[in-house]
C-alpha cells in the first residue's frame, strides 16, 4: 500500500486503548501522528502567518477544493505553480473534495448519480461537480493528500436516505480512482453510512479495495451527541486497515481529539481553533477562557501559564480582552496562535503517552485540569 512518494510507519500501538503513534511520509515532509491539522479554507489559515503556523508546530494544513475552485480558480493556482507555491507553504497540504460544502448548499443544489448541480454562493452561477471534476481540481491544486468525492448524509437521515447516500459515495469512489493518476497525490476514500451500523460497515468494506495510502471517516461531528460519534468510532476501530493513516474529518475540540486518538484515529482537522479565537475564546490548560468577559478587565496574568506561545509569553488577559472588545484584528490573531499551539501540544502529549504507555492516565489528568464542564467547547 506504499509507493515511492507515500508510506506509513506505525511505530507504537497502546494495547489498552488502541491509540496509535506513527509517521506518514509524504513528498513535502514527514507527518508524526496523531496529528491535528489546522484548516486554511481559502489557502490561508485565518489570522496566521505561515511562519507562525510552523512555530506553533503545524506539520500539515488543509485547504478547501470548493472555495478555491470558486475563488481564485484552480486553473489560476495551477499557473502559479500549485497551492504550495501560491500560498508559500512548503509542508504537506490536504484538500477535501468540496463535497461537504456542495451538499451544505441544500437550497442551491440538486444531487444526481452523475454528480451535483449547484449555484455558487458567490455569484449564483451554475456549476456541476462530478467525481472526475473533484479529482481534476485537486490535481490542479497539487495537494499531497486528496479526498474522494462523497455524499455526506445529515444527522437525522432515515436508513433509506443514508443507504442511498452511502451507495452513491461508493459509486463515486470508483470513478475517482479511475480518473486519479498522479502518484504524488494520495487519494483517501471516505467511510459514510450516517449512524446506522450496517451501513457504516458496508461502506468500510466497499472502501477497502481502494485504500492505498489512507482512509477517512466522514459524516461525524455533524450535530449528533458526542457519545453517538464515539460509538461509531468504536464500531469501526477494529475493522479499519492498520497499515495506513486513519483520518476523522471535521473534528477538533480537545475532548474529541483525545477520544478519537483512544479509538485508533491518526489525523484530525477542524476550524474550531481559529473560529472561536475570532469570537474571543481560548482553549487553555485549565479550561475555556472567554477573554471578552468583564472579569478579565484587570487580569494582568498570561492567558495560559502552562503555554509558551508568543501570545502567552508576551500578553495578558486584560490586553487580549481590550483587543477583542474593540475589534482589533491582533486579538483574533493572538488567540488563534494560542489555540493552534494548544492543540498541537495536546497531540504531542498524546503521542508521548502512547510511547510511554499511559494514555488513559494522560486523558484523565487532562480532563481533571480542563474541567468536565468544558468538554463541550464545540
C-alpha positions in Angstrom: 0.0 0.0 0.0 3.0 2.3 -0.3 4.8 3.8 -3.2 8.0 5.9 -3.6 6.1 9.0 -2.5 4.0 7.8 0.4 4.4 5.4 3.2 3.1 5.0 6.7 5.2 3.7 9.6 3.2 2.5 12.6 5.6 2.9 15.5 3.6 2.1 18.6 0.0 1.0 19.5 -1.3 1.3 23.0 -2.6 -2.2 23.9 -5.3 -0.8 26.3 -7.0 1.7 24.0 -5.7 1.1 20.5 -4.2 4.6 20.3 -1.5 4.7 17.6 1.7 6.7 17.0 3.3 6.7 13.6 5.0 8.7 10.8 3.3 9.4 7.5 6.0 10.0 4.8 4.8 12.4 2.0 6.5 14.4 -0.8 6.5 17.6 1.3 7.7 16.1 4.5 7.0 13.6 7.3 3.9 13.9 9.5 4.1 12.5 13.0 0.8 11.1 14.2 -1.5 11.5 15.9 -1.8 15.0 14.3 -4.2 17.9 14.4 -4.3 19.8 11.1 -5.3 23.5 11.0 -7.8 24.4 8.3 -6.8 27.0 5.7 -10.1 27.0 3.8 -9.2 29.6 1.2 -5.4 29.0 1.0 -4.8 30.7 4.4 -5.3 29.7 8.0 -7.3 32.7 9.2 -5.2 35.1 11.2 -2.0 33.1 11.0 1.3 33.7 9.1 2.8 30.5 7.7 5.9 31.1 9.8 3.7 31.3 12.9 2.0 28.1 12.0 5.4 26.4 11.8 6.4 27.9 15.1 3.2 26.6 16.6 4.1 23.1 15.4 1.8 22.7 12.3 3.0 19.8 10.2 0.2 19.8 7.6 -2.7 22.1 6.8 -5.9 21.8 4.9 -7.4 23.8 2.1 -10.9 23.6 0.5 -11.5 22.5 -3.1 -14.9 24.1 -3.4 -13.8 27.5 -2.2 -10.6 27.6 -4.2 -12.5 26.5 -7.3 -14.8 29.4 -6.8 -12.0 31.9 -6.0 -9.4 32.4 -7.4 -9.9 29.3 -9.5 -7.9 26.1 -9.6 -6.5 26.9 -13.1 -5.0 30.1 -11.8 -3.4 28.2 -8.9 -2.0 25.7 -11.3 -0.4 28.5 -13.3 1.1 29.8 -10.1 2.9 26.5 -9.6 0.3 24.8 -7.4 -1.1 25.5 -4.0 2.3 25.1 -2.1 3.9 27.9 -4.1 0.7 30.0 -4.3 0.4 30.3 -0.5 4.1 29.8 0.3 3.7 26.6 2.4 6.4 24.0 1.9 4.9 21.3 4.1 2.1 18.8 3.3 -1.3 20.0 2.3 -4.6 18.1 2.4 -7.5 19.2 0.3 -11.1 18.0 0.8 -13.1 17.2 -2.3 -15.6 20.1 -1.8 -18.4 17.6 -1.2 -19.3 18.8 2.2 -19.6 22.4 1.0 -21.6 21.5 -2.0 -24.0 19.4 0.0 -24.3 22.2 2.6 -25.8 24.4 -0.1 -29.1 22.5 0.4 -31.3 25.0 -1.2 -28.9 25.6 -4.1 -28.0 22.0 -5.2 -29.5 19.1 -7.0 -28.0 15.6 -6.4 -27.9 13.0 -9.2 -25.8 9.9 -9.8 -23.8 11.9 -12.3 -22.8 14.5 -9.7 -24.2 17.6 -8.0 -25.5 20.7 -9.8 -25.4 23.7 -7.6 -25.4 27.5 -7.6 -22.4 29.4 -6.4 -22.7 31.1 -3.0 -20.6 33.9 -4.5 -22.5 35.0 -7.6 -25.3 32.5 -8.2 -23.6 30.9 -11.3 -24.5 27.3 -12.1 -21.9 24.5 -11.7 -21.6 20.8 -11.9 -19.4 18.8 -9.5 -18.7 15.2 -10.5 -16.1 12.8 -9.0 -14.0 13.5 -12.1 -14.3 17.2 -11.6 -13.3 17.0 -8.0 -10.2 15.0 -8.9 -9.3 17.4 -11.7 -9.5 20.4 -9.4 -7.4 18.8 -6.7 -4.9 17.7 -9.3 -4.6 21.4 -10.4 -4.2 22.4 -6.8 -1.3 19.9 -6.4 -2.1 19.0 -2.8 -0.3 16.0 -1.2 -3.5 14.3 0.1 -6.7 14.4 -1.8 -10.2 13.2 -0.8 -12.7 11.2 -2.8 -15.9 13.0 -3.8 -18.6 11.7 -1.3 -22.2 12.5 -0.3 -22.3 13.4 3.4 -25.7 12.4 4.8 -27.1 14.7 7.5 -27.7 13.7 11.1 -31.4 12.7 11.2 -31.5 10.9 7.8 -33.5 7.8 7.8 -32.0 4.5 6.9 -33.2 4.6 3.3 -31.8 8.1 2.7 -28.5 7.2 4.4 -28.2 4.0 2.3 -28.7 5.9 -1.0 -26.0 8.4 0.0 -23.6 5.7 1.0 -24.1 3.8 -2.2 -23.6 6.9 -4.3 -20.4 7.6 -2.3 -19.2 4.1 -3.2 -20.0 4.5 -6.9 -18.3 7.9 -6.9 -15.3 6.4 -5.2 -14.8 4.0 -8.1 -14.9 6.9 -10.6 -12.5 9.0 -8.5 -9.9 6.2 -8.6 -10.4 5.6 -12.3 -9.7 9.2 -13.0 -6.9 9.8 -10.5 -3.4 9.2 -11.9 -0.8 11.4 -10.1 1.4 9.2 -7.9 2.4 12.3 -6.0 -1.1 12.6 -4.6 -2.5 10.2 -2.0 -6.2 9.6 -2.5 -8.2 8.7 0.6 -11.6 7.0 0.3 -14.3 8.2 2.9 -16.5 5.9 5.0 -20.1 7.1 5.1 -23.3 5.5 6.3 -24.6 8.0 8.8 -25.3 6.4 12.2 -26.5 3.1 11.0 -24.1 0.3 12.0 -24.8 -1.9 9.0 -24.3 1.0 6.5 -21.1 2.1 8.2 -19.6 -1.4 8.0 -20.8 -1.9 4.4 -19.3 1.5 3.4 -16.0 0.5 5.1 -15.9 -2.8 3.2 -16.6 -1.0 -0.1 -13.7 1.4 0.6 -11.2 -1.3 1.4 -10.2 -2.2 -2.2 -9.3 1.5 -2.8 -7.3 2.0 0.4 -3.8 2.7 -0.9 -2.4 5.4 1.4 -5.1 6.2 3.9 -8.8 6.1 4.8 -11.1 8.8 6.1 -14.2 8.7 8.3 -16.8 11.3 7.2 -20.3 12.3 8.3 -19.4 12.7 12.0 -19.4 15.8 14.2 -22.5 17.0 12.2 -24.7 17.8 15.2 -25.0 14.3 16.8 -24.4 13.7 20.5 -20.8 13.0 21.1 -21.4 9.5 22.6 -23.0 8.6 19.3 -19.9 9.7 17.4 -17.7 7.6 19.8 -20.0 4.6 19.3 -19.5 4.8 15.6 -15.7 5.1 16.0 -15.8 2.0 18.4 -17.6 0.1 15.7 -15.0 0.9 13.0 -11.8 0.8 15.1 -11.0 -2.9 14.9 -12.1 -3.3 11.3 -10.1 -0.5 9.7 -6.8 -1.1 8.0 -3.8 -0.9 10.4 -1.1 0.0 7.8 -2.4 3.4 6.7 -3.4 6.6 8.5 -7.0 6.9 9.6 -8.4 10.4 9.3 -11.5 11.7 11.2 -12.9 14.6 9.2 -14.0 17.9 10.8 -13.2 17.1 14.5 -11.0 19.3 16.6 -12.3 20.0 20.1 -9.8 18.8 22.8 -12.1 16.1 24.2 -12.9 14.8 20.7 -9.2 14.7 19.8 -8.5 12.7 22.9 -11.4 10.3 22.5 -10.6 9.9 18.8 -7.0 9.0 19.4 -8.1 6.5 22.0 -10.2 4.9 19.3 -7.3 4.5 16.9 -7.6 7.7 14.8 -4.4 9.3 13.5 -5.4 12.5 11.8 -7.9 15.3 12.6 -8.9 18.7 11.2 -11.3 21.4 12.3 -11.9 25.2 12.0 -12.8 25.4 15.7 -9.5 26.7 17.0 -9.5 29.8 14.8 -13.3 30.3 14.7 -13.6 30.6 18.5 -10.5 32.7 18.6 -12.2 35.3 16.4 -15.0 35.3 19.0 -12.6 35.9 21.8 -12.4 32.4 23.2 -9.3 30.4 24.1 -8.6 26.8 25.0 -6.2 26.7 28.0 -4.7 24.1 30.2 -7.4 24.9 32.8 -10.4 25.1 30.6 -12.1 27.5 28.2 -11.4 31.2 28.7 -13.7 33.8 27.1 -11.5 36.8 27.3 -14.1 39.4 26.4 -15.8 38.8 29.7 -15.7 41.6 32.3 -13.9 39.5 34.9 -10.7 39.8 32.9 -10.7 43.6 32.7 -7.9 43.9 35.3 -6.4 40.4 34.9 -2.8 41.0 34.2 -1.8 37.4 34.1 -1.0 35.3 31.0 -3.8 33.6 29.1 -2.3 30.2 30.0 0.6 29.8 32.5 1.5 26.4 31.0 1.8 27.7 27.4 5.0 29.1 25.9 3.4 30.5 22.7 4.1 34.1 21.7 0.7 35.2 22.9 1.1 33.7 26.4 4.7 34.9 26.8 4.0 38.5 25.9 0.4 39.5 26.7 -2.1 39.5 29.5 -5.8 38.6 29.6 -6.6 42.2 30.2 -4.8 43.3 27.0 -6.4 40.5 25.0 -9.8 41.5 26.3 -9.2 45.0 25.2 -8.2 43.9 21.7 -11.3 41.7 21.3 -13.7 44.2 22.6 -12.5 47.0 20.3 -12.4 44.6 17.4 -8.7 44.9 16.8 -7.5 42.1 14.4 -4.5 41.4 16.6 -6.8 39.9 19.3 -8.0 37.2 16.9 -4.5 36.6 15.6 -3.0 36.1 19.1 -5.9 33.9 20.2 -5.7 31.8 17.0 -1.9 31.4 17.5 -2.5 30.2 21.1 -5.4 27.8 20.2 -3.5 26.1 17.4 -0.4 25.9 19.6 -2.5 24.4 22.4 -4.0 21.7 20.2 -0.6 20.8 18.7 0.8 20.5 22.3 -2.2 18.3 23.2 -1.4 15.9 20.3 2.3 15.8 21.1 1.3 14.9 24.7 -0.9 12.1 23.4 1.9 10.8 21.2 4.3 10.7 24.1 1.7 9.0 26.2 1.3 6.3 23.5 5.0 5.6 23.6 5.1 5.8 27.4 2.1 3.5 27.9 0.0 6.0 29.9 -2.7 7.1 27.5 -5.7 6.7 29.9 -3.8 8.4 32.7 -2.9 11.3 30.3 -6.6 11.7 29.4 -7.8 11.6 33.0 -5.3 14.2 34.0 -6.2 16.5 31.1 -9.9 16.3 31.9 -9.3 16.9 35.5 -7.4 20.2 34.8 -9.5 21.2 31.8 -12.8 20.7 33.6 -15.5 18.2 32.8 -17.9 21.1 32.2 -15.6 22.4 29.4 -15.5 19.3 27.4 -18.4 20.5 25.2 -16.4 23.5 23.9 -17.7 23.0 20.4 
